[in-house]
Amino acid sequence: MKIYLSLTLIMFTAAFCNTPDNDASSDESTNEITMKDTTPKVTGIGGIFFKSEDPEKTKAWYGENLGLAITAWGSSFEFRNAHRPEEKNYLSWGIFPDSTDYFNPSNKEFMVNYRVQNIEGLVKKLRDSGVEIVDEIEEYDYGKFIHIMDPDGNKIELWEPNDRVFTEMGGPTTK
């Protein structure tokens, strides 16, 4: 009788707690599905880069006036992964000298980096769609990169990140 009563109580509690408004397993199953999702796509912004006549002066201005944690190459914004909150992710903010050719073949003063998943699948999809691919996938400890051009002539950097490397490196971040 005690076992039957305990099972009834457990079933009632599970039924009550797992209503559509309070489904405890919903977030877990959503996270599980998201973690297994390998659809080639953009998942967020990975970086914002722009040109400056005096990058050092501009970086100092952003640090002093807007509170960015400045490093030799810019600033790293730290945030949490929405599907894995224990995981730190990063967005890079960088200033390049006016003379850089890193944004070529674009004539624009800026470049956006998008975080992606399944970069190989995304590149195949983009090629099949006739998108201009500027270079080949390059792999580093901190992720894979490739550059494409959008219809307005903006060079776009695609990055499949390995954020763990940045976390292990440590250093100042903008939060």
C-alpha positions in Angstrom: 0.0 0.0 0.0 2.9 2.4 0.8 4.5 1.7 -2.5 1.2 2.3 -4.4 0.6 5.6 -2.5 4.2 6.7 -3.2 3.9 5.9 -6.9 0.5 7.7 -7.0 2.1 10.8 -5.3 5.1 10.7 -7.8 2.8 10.4 -10.8 0.5 13.2 -9.5 3.5 15.4 -8.9 5.0 14.7 -12.3 1.7 15.4 -14.0 1.2 18.7 -12.0 4.8 19.9 -12.5 4.9 19.1 -16.2 2.0 21.2 -17.4 2.6 23.2 -20.6 3.4 26.3 -18.5 5.7 24.4 -16.2 7.3 21.6 -18.2 10.6 20.9 -16.4 11.7 18.5 -19.1 11.0 21.0 -21.9 14.2 23.0 -21.4 16.2 19.9 -21.1 14.8 18.3 -24.3 15.1 21.6 -26.1 18.7 21.9 -25.1 19.3 18.3 -26.0 17.8 18.9 -29.5 19.7 22.1 -29.9 23.0 20.6 -28.9 22.5 17.8 -31.5 21.4 20.3 -34.2 24.0 20.4 -37.0 22.0 22.5 -39.4 24.4 24.7 -41.3 23.5 28.2 -40.2 24.5 31.4 -38.4 24.1 31.2 -34.7 25.0 34.7 -33.7 27.5 37.6 -34.1 31.1 36.6 -33.6 32.8 39.9 -34.1 32.7 43.4 -35.4 35.7 44.9 -37.1 36.3 48.4 -38.5 39.0 50.6 -39.8 40.6 53.6 -38.1 43.1 56.3 -39.0 44.7 55.7 -35.5 43.6 52.3 -34.1 45.5 52.7 -30.8 43.9 56.1 -30.1 40.5 54.8 -31.0 40.9 51.7 -28.8 42.0 53.9 -25.9 38.9 56.1 -26.5 36.5 53.1 -26.3 38.3 51.8 -23.2 38.2 55.2 -21.4 34.8 56.4 -22.5 32.7 53.2 -22.9 34.5 50.9 -20.5 35.7 48.2 -23.0 38.4 45.9 -21.6 41.0 46.7 -24.2 43.8 44.3 -25.3 46.4 44.7 -28.1 43.9 43.5 -30.7 40.7 45.1 -29.4 38.2 43.7 -26.9 36.5 40.4 -26.2 32.9 40.5 -25.1 32.1 37.5 -22.8 28.6 36.0 -22.7 26.9 32.7 -21.9 25.7 30.2 -24.4 21.9 30.2 -24.3 21.7 26.4 -24.6 24.6 25.6 -22.4 24.8 28.4 -19.7 27.9 26.9 -18.1 29.7 27.6 -21.4 31.3 31.0 -22.0 31.2 32.4 -25.5 33.0 35.4 -27.0 32.4 38.2 -29.4 35.5 39.9 -30.8 35.6 43.7 -31.4 38.6 44.9 -33.3 40.0 48.0 -35.0 42.3 47.7 -38.0 44.4 50.4 -39.6 43.0 52.2 -42.6 45.7 50.6 -44.7 44.6 47.0 -44.0 43.8 44.7 -46.8 42.0 42.2 -44.5 38.6 43.5 -45.6 39.5 43.1 -49.3 37.9 42.6 -51.8 35.3 44.8 -50.1 35.8 48.6 -50.1 33.8 49.0 -46.9 35.2 50.3 -43.6 33.8 47.4 -41.6 33.4 43.7 -41.5 31.0 41.5 -39.5 31.9 38.1 -38.2 29.1 35.6 -37.8 29.3 32.6 -35.5 28.1 29.5 -37.4 27.6 25.8 -36.8 28.6 23.2 -39.4 30.8 25.5 -41.5 31.5 22.9 -44.1 27.8 22.3 -44.7 27.1 26.0 -44.8 29.9 26.6 -47.3 28.4 23.9 -49.5 25.0 25.5 -49.2 26.4 28.9 -50.1 28.3 27.6 -53.1 25.2 25.8 -54.3 23.3 29.1 -54.0 26.0 31.0 -56.1 27.3 33.0 -53.2 30.9 34.4 -53.8 33.3 32.5 -51.6 36.5 34.6 -51.1 38.8 32.0 -49.8 39.0 28.5 -48.3 38.2 27.3 -44.8 41.1 27.9 -42.5 41.4 26.1 -39.1 43.0 27.4 -36.0 42.9 26.3 -32.3 40.1 28.8 -31.7 37.9 27.8 -34.7 37.4 27.6 -38.4 37.0 30.6 -40.7 36.0 31.5 -44.2 35.0 34.7 -45.9 32.2 35.4 -48.3 30.7 38.5 -50.1 27.1 39.6 -49.6 25.1 41.2 -52.5 26.1 44.8 -51.3 29.9 44.0 -51.5 30.4 43.5 -47.8 33.0 41.0 -46.9 31.6 38.7 -44.2 33.7 36.4 -42.0 32.1 33.1 -40.9 33.5 31.5 -37.8 32.8 28.1 -36.3 34.2 28.9 -32.9 36.1 26.9 -30.3 35.4 29.2 -27.3 37.1 26.8 -24.9 40.5 28.1 -26.1 39.6 31.7 -25.2 38.3 30.6 -21.8 41.6 28.7 -21.2 43.7 31.7 -22.3 42.0 34.0 -19.8 42.7 37.7 -19.9 40.4 40.8 -19.7 37.0 40.6 -21.2 34.1 43.1 -21.6 31.1 42.0 -19.6 
